[in-house]
């Protein structure tokens, strides 16, 4: 079912089911690490679709698998927040002092629908669905639930990880794709400055190394101001251990941290220009850069696949590239373990924009099925890639 129109029609057919599930969960919110009923509902739904479900992961979390082969995972948060809901809807929270003030109830409903769409498509690969508990506590507990999921093997053999968050500040029918990696790709580099003896006269490598260091620090500042790249020097090691002996060799080493392969390439290119400029008679300079985290490099492909799927489903005018938001912080640790992509689904109530984590928070449910369609189409295309 990789045809966008067919996927839209299938997802629209599940819209009433998605809304019903979301309202059921909204009326019965559960705090972090107490999501027992939510997890039970998800487990029952997934098992009916044929998933093999492992429960009790990271406390109340789930890891569910369907099929064999190349693995694509969908991740979903599910906890609510402390607070008294001020809305007067038929599905208002019935648990005093607890409410779904961020939209995780909608996430559960959307991901379950996406799992159904993918299962019915009978993909040539394995779908993994991960329900993560306690995400609202991630800043306080150091992302404990994500760590526990990783220890349980939630992302073992996963070739792509997908996630979403509803956004009550984005118009319904639109989506924002995080355009940069949620994790940083770190590459180590070293610059070797070697002196040569010419006509019996030795050269000191240290002054040249110092000049290169000054240029690198200036470059680091420029790259930081341009965004997405952090360049740092970590050490300067000279072959000379005494003040009265010339340094025949100096090795500078550091790191390039970037959120895109392009950022890394820019940093490397600029350092090569510095080396070319500083190379002189009697001095040989070489640059070595490792490949960094290959899974991070692959994230660009996953992001592009999700973006293309969203455009095919919603139209180019309804899909934008956005920078990361704090709501994706609890996803970031998982994104560091597998190539990943994350998007924000527009769910703004027309004429009544709601703010996340506020007593009046609510979403426009009419476009929730679009989130399921984006996840499903992205996953199926990644399995076929």
N, C-alpha and C positions, 0 to 999 in steps of 0.2 A: 504494500500500500504506500508506495513512495510518490504517488500522484497527489499533488497538493489539493486539488479540488475534491478528490475522493476522500482525502483525510479530513478536510474541512466538513464535508457532509457527515462523515462518521462521527466526528467530534461533536458537531451540532446535535446529532441524535442522542448524545449522552449528556447534553446540557441540563436537562431536568434532573437527571440522576446526580450530577455534580452539585447542583444547587441544593438538592435534598440532603445529600451527605454533608455538605458544608454547614447547613442550618442545624442538622442533628448534632454536629460537633460543637458548633457555636453555642448552642444552648447548654452543653455539658462540658465546659472547659476544664482542663486539668493543668496544674502547675508543673514546673520542671521536675523531671524524674518521678512524677506521679501520673504519667499518661497511660495508665493501665487500660482503661476502657477504650481510649483512642487506639492503642496498640492492638487490642483485641479485635476491634472492628477492622482494622487494616489487615490483620492476620487472616481473619475469616474471608474477607473479600479476595485476597491474594490466593489463598488455598483453593477457592472455588475456580480461580482462573488456571489452576494447575501448578502454582509456584510451590517450591519447597521452602518453607519458612523456618528460620531460626529466630526464636524470640528470646527476650531477656538479655539482649546485648546492650552493654553500657547501662544496665538497669532495666529500662523499659523499651529499648530500641529493638529494631527488627532488621534482619538481612534476609532477603527473599530472592531465590534464583529460579529462572525458567529457561530451559533450552541448554544447548551446548555450543561451544565455539567462541568466536570473538566476543568479548564481554563489554557491554556498555551499561553503565550504572546511572540510575536516577536517584538523587538524594532529596529527602524531604524532612523538614522540621515539623514538630507537632505540639509544642507546649504553649500554654497560655500565660497570662500575666496577672499579678495581683492588681485589683482595681474593681471599682463598682461601675458597671455599664449604665450609661444614661439614656440609651436608645429605648424606643417604645415599639419594637418590632415583635412579631409573633415568635421569633427565634432568639429573643434576648436571653442572656445568661441566666440560668436558674441556680447557679452556684454563687452564693453571696461572697463578694470580695474577690472573685476571679472572673476574668473575661478574656476573650480572644481579641486583644487590642492591637494585634500586628498582622493578622491574616494567616496564621499557620493552619487554621481550620480549613481555609480555602486551599492551601497547599496540599493537605492530605487528600482532599476531594479531587484535586486536579491530577496529582500523581497517580492515584488509584485509577482514574479514567485513562491516563496515558498508558499505564500498564495493561489495561484492557485492550486499548487500541493496538498496542504492539503485539500482545498475545494473539489477538484475532488475525493479525497479519501473518502469523506463523513465520517469524524471521529466521534467517539462516545464521543464527548466532545466539548468544546468551544474554538475557536481560536480567540485571540485578537491581533490585529496589531496596534502598537503604532508608529506614526511618530513624532519624537521629533525635534522641530526647535531650532535654535540658539546655537547649541552645540559648534561651534567654538568660542563662546563668554563665554563659561562656566567658564573659569579660571578668567575672568574679572568680571562677574556678579554673581559669587557664585553659579553657576549651577542653575540659575533662572528657566530655562525651565523645568528641572527635578522636581524642587519643585512644579511648577505649575501643572505638569502632576500628581504628587502624590495627590495634593489637589483636582484635578478633578476626582480622583478615578481610575486612569489608572491601578493601580496594586491591586485594591480591588478584593479579592477572586482569585487572580492569584497564581497557585501552582508552576509555573516555568516560568522563564523569559529567553529568548535567544537573543543573539546579535552577530554581526560579524563586522569585518573591513577588507577591502582588504589591502594587504600588498605587495607593489611593490618590496620588498627586499626578499620575499620568492618565490621560484620557483613555477610556475604554476603547478597545480596538487597536491600540498602539502597544509597542514593546520597545524597551531599551536594552540593548545588548552591551554588557561590559566589554569594552573594546580592547582591554589589555588583560594580560594574565593576572589571575588573582594571587599567584605565587611569583617569586622573583627567581629568575635564572641566574645562577652565580657561576662565573668562569674565573679561573685563576690565570694570571699572566706573569711572565717574568721577562725582564729586559737585561740582557747580558752585555756589559761594556768591557771590551777586551783591548788592551794596549798592545802595540807591536813595536819591535825594535827596528829602527831604520838608521842605516849608516852608523851602527854602533851606539845610537842614542835611544834611550828608553823614554816612553811617554807615560804620563800619569793619567790613569783612567778616572780618577776621582773627580777632578774638575768637570769633566764631560758628564759624568753621572749626576753631579750636582745640578748642572744645567738642565739635564733631562728631567730630574725631579721637579725643578721649578716649573718647567713646561707642563708636566703631568698634573701638578696641583692646580695650575691655571685652567687646564682642560677639564679637570674634575669639576671645578666651579661652574664653568660654562655648560657642561653637560647636565649638571643638576638643575641649573636655571631653565634649561630646555625641557626638563622632565623625562621620566621613565628610565634614566640611566644614572647609576651611582658608581663612580670610579674612585678607588682608594688605593694608596700605597701602604703596604704592611711592613716591609723590611728593606734594609740596605746593607748588604754584606760585602765587605772588602777583603781581598786576598791578603792585604797587609794588616798585621796586628801591631805594628810599631809606628810611631810618628816619624821616624827618620828613614822609612822605606817606602818607595813609591808603590802605589796600588796598581798592579798589573791587570787586575780584573775586579769589577764591581758588579754585583747582581742586585737588581731592584725587583721586588715582587709585590703583587697586590691582587685586587679582585675587581671584576666588572659585574655589577648587579643590574639586571634589566628585566623589564616586563615583556619585552618583545625581542625576537631575533634581530629585528632591524636596529634596535637600540644597541645591542652588542656589536653589530657590524659597524655602526657609526663610531663607537668607542675605539674599536680595533683600527679602523681606517685613520682616525685622527692620531692615534699613537704611532702608526706607521709613518705619517707625515712628519711627526716630531723626530723620529729616528733618522729619516732621510735628511732632514735639515741639520741634524747634529752630527751626522757621520762626517769624519774628516781624516786626513792623512795620518796614519799611525794609530787610528782607533777603529775597531770593528764593533758594530752594535747589532744585536739580533733580538727579535721579539718572539716569544713563544706563548700561545694561548691555548688552553685546553678547550674541549667541546662543551663543558658545562653539563647541566642536567638535560639529557636528551628528551625526557618526558615533558619538560618545560617547553622545549622547542616545538614539540608536537601540539601544544595547547593552541597555537595559532591556527592549526588546521581544524581543531574542534570548534574554536570560536567562529571561524569562517563558515563551517558547516551549519552551525546554529543560526548565524546571521542570514545565510542564504535560505534556509528553511523558513525563517520568520518572514523574509521578504516575499517568498513564493506564496505564503499563506495570507499575509496581511497587506502586501503591496509595499513598494519601496518607500512611499511617502509616510508610512506608518511605523517604520522601523528606524531607530536612531542609535548611534553609538554613544554610550555614556561612560563616565568615569565611575570608579567603584564607590559604593556607599557602605556605611558601617553595618548595614543589615547583612552584608555578605561576609562579615568578619568570621562568623562561626563556620563558614564554608571553606575558608582559606586554608586551614590546616589540611583538610581533605584534598583540596586542589593542589597542595604541594606533593601529594603522593600519586597523582594520576593526571594526565592531560585533561583540562576541565574548561567548562564554559558556563556562564550564569547570566540570566536575563531577568528583567523586571517587567511584569505584565501589567498593563494599564487597567485600573479598576476604579477610576474616579467616578463618584456619583455626580452626575450633571447638576450643577447649581447648588451642590452641597458638599464641597470638597472636605474630606475628613483627614485628620492628622493621626499618624501611627502613634500608639502608646497613649492615646487620650481616651477618656470615658465615652466619647461619641463616635469612636472609630467604627467604620463599616465600609463595605465595598460594593461596587456595582457588580452583581453576579452575572449579568448578561453576557459578559465576555470571558468568563472563566474557562469555557471549553476551548478557547483559543490557546490558552496555556498548555492544555493537554495535547492539542494538535502540534504545537511547536516542539514540545518534548518528544512526542512520538515520531514525528517526521525526522527530527534530528537524529534520534537513536537509530532508526531504521537505516538511514543513509550512512551513518557511521559503521554500522554492522556490515553494510555492503561494500564499504570502501576498502 
